[in-house]
């Protein structure tokens, strides 16, 4: 086999075989895996649930039996107290009232729940969204966008890997309470797209040019699970190549302790969810977001993706005409479970754990057990062979995100071979005779023993709307990995970020990760760092031999910094691509032509490295140098024929910047005047801040024209940024049609008339200024210029 690979590479070197044909031939040499059983592979995931951000933190809370239900974080309490200070809000949305003194002193207690630590932070710069737009995007959109990106990157499709692909987006959310962010914050046209329900899914499609469907699903509590079901169906029907599927629940309108609510009849009196327990008296509401990246199992194996688990099949149905429009229906639940098994083509006796909907209500839990028992009873008489539990005991009921939380819990269970214990359980619900059912409450952590068949689980999610969903998952297939050698050759490991601070944080994340990681394949890790991550302006490249070498070098950089450590194995650089005709350049500026020249050199080096059995250190050093100076390296070609696979590595450290629109006050007992005064103050502050702009783009000593100064101030004010490069494109700064309306309005106040076609044609301050000046000379327009 190695001789065949060597022959192919020699043919490429002799130009007797094209690189494209060589890649196809090398693909044919890969070991074959049995993929006849089908299914949809989970190749990436990300989540943010109560108790901490990230899948590993979530899993740690599960296996350690942590109750993540608690008080509202203090930082979030401040925003909600400001909302409570609005008398209109108190009158319309609360069934109780508070004194101004209590609100001002913070003497208000919010109901306990499963809260996220923060919902006001967002890395707008990473996604190319200007501050003027970011603060008017509803938190639910921002949180979902970041988490979806993390799932994509976790799968090894970061950077531009997924850009322009036939990828669909399915997201479940419960819209019942809506969002009051738009209503009770300062009015702005950016609220239009920032709060539009359908854009929750399509914002991801827009930013990454995804060509598949973008769908928001609302079936109440089962929304997230139904989103996964629909995503799997789209993949099986070949409507898309990838699918982003998830669910989200973010609350900007919180319940105050003692407040009467329409749902209090199903709420726990002591804020404990006791699923299947004798003392179960209701649920507790929570927040969260979970996202999966999916593709067909066969394609995931072919593409050497990291596979967390396999979705074997799923089904959805509705209660129909039952005892009540919101009452659970045991027969409908039974039918959807049986149909899911049929679709998955599995024997129910091979299912060893059920992640229940499990809301912890005294009557809802017995109905769920009845439906499950009847479903199993069609196929087996075995008793108490299948464990059962619910993630709601740990994090509460996440409504639209609850089904996704359940799915991610069992995915992590399958991956780690451990079933977490169902907490808050001491004595069975008296209406459930578990000894007569196939189930036992898994009330303690247990090792998931291997059996003659793959580990399999079922996940139930039942909506208040009557829409039910059941999903069957199976552990990832065991794939024999090819021998990649003894690891004696030089490898290249890369880390890249959009800012110096983000790069430092990224290095720190890797240092923490490597402290606990000892079994990773170094070639797979290097491969993923290069082909599975984005490559931005700030870059590090390391020459390494093995895992211990990587650990030591990352630790060294983490302690000493990447600029001061003058060592031969570390390459650090930054670059900024500018327009070719730009006259003023910073130290790290390079033109597109210079970048292309560096990239061509890197292609030659990669070809030279492919012709050698072991990477030459000097050639690798040259490649690292080109990379950190801005070359667009074809990393995929470097690994031709090596059969490396993608692995889960730390993702990009999105920066935590607060974006929160000012609260507005509406008329009630004199509040109209206060609202008007506040808005006037805000407009005055915006006007003043728009003049405080730093302009760059000309050589030192070269003056800016009055029109350039004015338009730079207008651009900065509309985009809410402090620095304007007169040669930077408006749209690359994050501009769009809604922000242009602001620019157009400010320009008209200064007797400058511009329309959409003008900004499309003259999209930099420099170009637009020349156009405006020529227009004034030709037509005599706009001679009397006011200040913004």
Number of C-alpha atoms within 10 A of each C-alpha: 8 9 7 12 16 15 13 23 24 16 15 18 16 10 10 11 14 14 18 10 12 17 16 12 15 17 16 10 14 14 12 11 13 10 13 8 10 17 22 24 30 25 29 27 28 26 28 23 27 25 21 17 18 16 18 13 15 24 19 14 19 25 18 13 19 15 20 23 23 17 14 20 12 11 11 16 17 12 15 19 19 15 23 23 19 19 19 18 17 15 13 8 14 17 12 11 11 14 10 13 10 12 16 13 9 13 12 17 14 17 17 20 25 26 27 23 18 17 19 20 17 23 19 22 17 15 17 15 20 20 19 21 24 26 23 25 24 27 25 24 22 23 22 27 21 19 23 28 24 27 25 28 26 27 29 29 24 24 18 15 16 17 17 15 17 17 25 27 29 30 33 33 30 24 14 8 9 13 18 15 23 20 13 18 17 19 16 15 13 17 20 15 18 24 22 13 20 14 18 29 26 24 20 22 22 14 14 19 17 22 16 21 19 22 21 22 24 22 23 22 28 33 34 39 37 35 29 31 21 22 30 28 18 20 20 16 10 13 16 21 18 25 30 27 30 36 35 32 27 25 20 19 16 15 18 18 11 11 13 12 13 6 8 13 12 16 19 18 14 11 19 27 34 30 32 33 23 17 20 24 22 23 28 26 23 26 24 30 31 30 31 29 29 30 28 23 26 18 15 17 19 16 14 15 23 20 25 22 26 25 28 27 25 29 24 23 18 19 24 12 10 15 10 11 13 13 15 26 24 21 17 19 30 22 21 26 29 21 19 21 22 16 15 21 13 15 12 21 15 16 21 19 23 23 22 24 28 26 28 31 23 21 17 20 22 20 18 23 25 17 21 25 21 19 22 21 15 11 12 13 13 14 16 16 15 20 20 26 26 30 29 31 28 25 31 29 28 31 28 34 31 33 37 32 30 25 27 23 23 29 24 21 22 23 16 14 17 16 24 27 24 25 27 19 22 12 13 18 22 13 15 18 13 18 10 13 21 23 24 19 23 20 18 14 16 13 11 16 8 9 8 6 9 16 21 23 27 27 25 26 28 31 26 15 18 25 25 30 29 31 29 25 26 25 24 21 17 9 12 9 10 11 8 13 8 7 14 11 15 18 20 22 21 23 24 27 24 18 17 15 12 17 21 18 18 21 23 18 18 20 23 16 14 21 10 8 12 11 8 13 16 22 25 18 22 22 27 25 26 25 24 27 26 19 25 18 19 22 25 23 22 23 22 23 17 18 18 13 13 22 19 14 17 23 19 14 18 19 13 11 13 22 11 8 15 10 8 9 14 20 23 21 20 21 20 18 15 18 14 11 8 15 10 14 15 11 8 14 18 18 17 15 13 15 19 14 15 20 20 16 16 24 19 11 18 20 16 15 18 20 17 12 9 11 17 13 14 9 15 19 20 13 24 27 20 23 25 24 23 28 23 20 23 15 17 11 16 19 16 18 22 17 21 22 19 25 24 22 19 18 22 23 19 20 16 12 12 16 22 20 20 17 20 18 24 18 14 13 9 9 15 13 14 15 17 15 13 17 17 12 12 14 12 12 11 15 18 13 16 22 18 14 19 14 17 17 19 16 12 8 6 9 10 15 13 12 18 22 21 22 26 27 31 26 30 23 24 26 26 19 19 17 15 23 17 25 20 19 19 22 16 13 18 18 20 15 11 16 19 20 15 18 22 21 16 22 22 16 13 19 15 22 16 17 11 12 9 14 20 13 11 18 19 24 27 22 18 21 21 15 16 21 20 13 15 14 12 9 9 10 15 18 12 8 15 13 12 18
